[in-house]
Amino acid sequence: MDRIVYSTRESSLLSTHRVLRNTYFLLGLTLAFSAVIATVSTVFALPAPGLILMLAGFYGLMFLTYRLANSPMGILAAFAFTGFLGYCLGPILSSLLSAGMGDIIGLALGGTALVFFCCSAYVLTTRKDMSFLGGMMMAGFVVLLVAVIANLFLQIPALHLAISALFILFSAGAILWETSNIIHGGETNYIRATVSLYVSLYNIFVSLLSILGFARNN
């Protein structure tokens, strides 16, 4: 009986490590692909997609990726999703470069990498169960959604800055939660895990660009 239990635990541990390894590998590939598309979008000054097209592309491609996550086509959908977000990032980078604030891009990249490394390292070293963050993250999502919709009408710079800061905190919590979910067997699909982590990194990067740009303008 002990041998069977040990064999089951060992199999579960190997499966968890495989999901984590595949997640980080695919995340690295999608980040590189997204960076290439963002560079192309910046160099050729491609037009911004607009709010409606961006939301449709974001949620449509995310839904498609999750729908195909259990098949090889899910990988192609993940690249389409991250490539689209890279294209959306291009106009933002172009505006910063044209304003002579290219150094902000490097700072935002460094800050994003630091947040991801610290959050991932904390969970991987302590192996702490972060499932308790689920309820708080749902509440945080509702607060952010209401704040974003309100600021579409109010256009208050201070509120925009606060939203960016909240997005960073929310995304850091999402990285903690998703990494914990992987190592504790709650998430067994590396495509879904990759998309979740990518969105968190994207939100942190864009939010840091917004905060740093606001600070430089002032």
N, C-alpha and C positions, 0 to 999 in steps of 0.2 A: 504493500500500500504506500509506504514512504517513497519507494522508488517511482511509483506512478505519479505521486504528487510532485516529486522533484522534477520528473520528466515534463510534466505539464507546466510547471513554473519556468523551466528552462526554455521550453517552446514559446511560451508567452513573452519571455524576455527577448528572445531572438527576433520575434515578430515585431516587438516594439522598437528595437534597435533598427530593424530594416525599414520601418515606416519613417523613423526619424532621419535615417541616412538618406532615403529617397526624397524626403521632404526638403532637406537642406540642399541636396543636389539639384532638384528641379527648381527650387527657389533661386539658386545662383544662376541657373540658365535663364529663367524668366526675367530676373533683374537685369542681366546682361542684354537680353533681347529688347527689353523695355528701354534701356539706356541708348541702344543703337537707334531705335525708332524715335526717341526724344531728340537725339542729335540730328537725325535727318529732318525732323519737323522743325528744329531750330535753324539749321543751316539754310534750308529752302524756304523758311518763313511761311510755313503752311498755315492757313487760316484756322482760328479757334473753332471747334465744333459747335459752340453754342450750348446753352444750358439744357435745352430739351434733348438735343442729339446726344449730349454727354450722358445725361441720366438714362436715356433709352439704351445707349451702348453699354453703359456700366452695368445696369441691372439685367439687361437682356443677355449679355455675354456671361455675366456671373451665373445667371440661372442656367444657361446652356452648359457651362463648365460643371456645375453641380449635378446637372441631369446626366451628363456623360462621364462623371467621375469614376465610374466602375468599368469603363471601357477604354481602350487605347485612344479613342477619339477625344477623351477628356484632356489628354495632354495637348492636343492641337487647340482645343477650346481654351485651355489655360494660356497658351501663347497668344492666341487672338485677343483674349481679355487683357493681358498685361501689355501687349503691343498697342492696343487702343488707348490705354491709360498713358503709355509713353507718348503717343501722338498728342493727347490732351495736354501733356506737360510741356510740349515744345513752345507754344505761345507764351507761357509763363516765363520760361527761361530766356526767350527772345527779348521780352520786355525788360528783364533784369540786365541782360547784356547790353542792350541799347542804352540803358540808363547808367552804364558804367558801374554796375554792382555785381560783376561776375564773381567777386570773391565770396559773396553771400552764398552762392551755389555750393562752393567748396565747404563752407562752414556748415551749411544745412546737411550736406552729405556726411560730414564727420559726426555731426550731432546725431543723425539718424543711426549711423553705424554704432555709435557709443550706446545709445538707448537699447538697440537690439542686442548687442553683446552683453550688456549688464543684465538685462531681463532674462535672456536665455541662459547665461552662465549661472545666475542665481537659482533658477529652477532645476537645471541639470546637475548642479553640485549639491543642492539641498534635497532635491527630489520631493519638494513640498507639494502637497495637493492644493491646487489653486481653484478647485471647483466652487469654492465659496464666493468667488468673484462673479459668478454667472448672474446672480440677481442684481448686484450692483451695476454690472455692465448693461443690463437691460434698462435699468433706471437711467443710467448715464446716456444711453442711446436716445431715450425719449426726450431728455433734457436738451441734448444737442440738436435733435430734430426740430424741437420747438424754437430753440434759439436761432437756428439757421433760417427757418421760415420767417421768424420775426424780423431778422436783420435784412431779409430781402426787401422788406417794405421800409424799415427804419433807416437802414444805411448809416449806422452809428459806428465810427472807427473803433471806439473803445470796446463795443460789443463784439466787433469782428476780431479784435485782438484776444478778447476773453474766449471766444469760440475756438480760436486756433490753439490757445493754451489747453483748453479742455480736450480738444482732439488729441493732443499729444499724450495727456494723461490717460484718456480712454484707450488709445492705441497701445500704450505701454502695458496697460492692464490686459488688453486682448492678446498681446504676445505672451505674457505670463500665463494666462488662462489656456491658450492654445498649446503652448509647449508642455504644460502640465498635463493637458488632455492627451497628448501624444504619448508621453512616457508612462502614463498610468493606464493606457489601453482604451481610453475613451474615444479616441480618433484613430481609426485603422486605415483610412484612405489618405494617401500622401498628396493626392491632387487637391482635395478639399483643404487639407492642412496648408499646402503651399499657397493657395489663393487667399486664405485667411491671413497668413503672415504677410503676404505681399501687400494686401490692402492696408494693413497696419503700418507697414514701412512707408507706403505711399502717402498715407495721411500724415505721418510724422514729418516726412520730408517737405510736403507742401505747407504744412502748418509752420514749420521752422522758417521756410522761405518767407511766409507772410509776416511772421513776428520780426525777423531780422530786417526785412525790407521796410517795415513800419518804423523800426528803431533808426534805421539809416536815414529815412526821409525826415525824421524829426531832429 
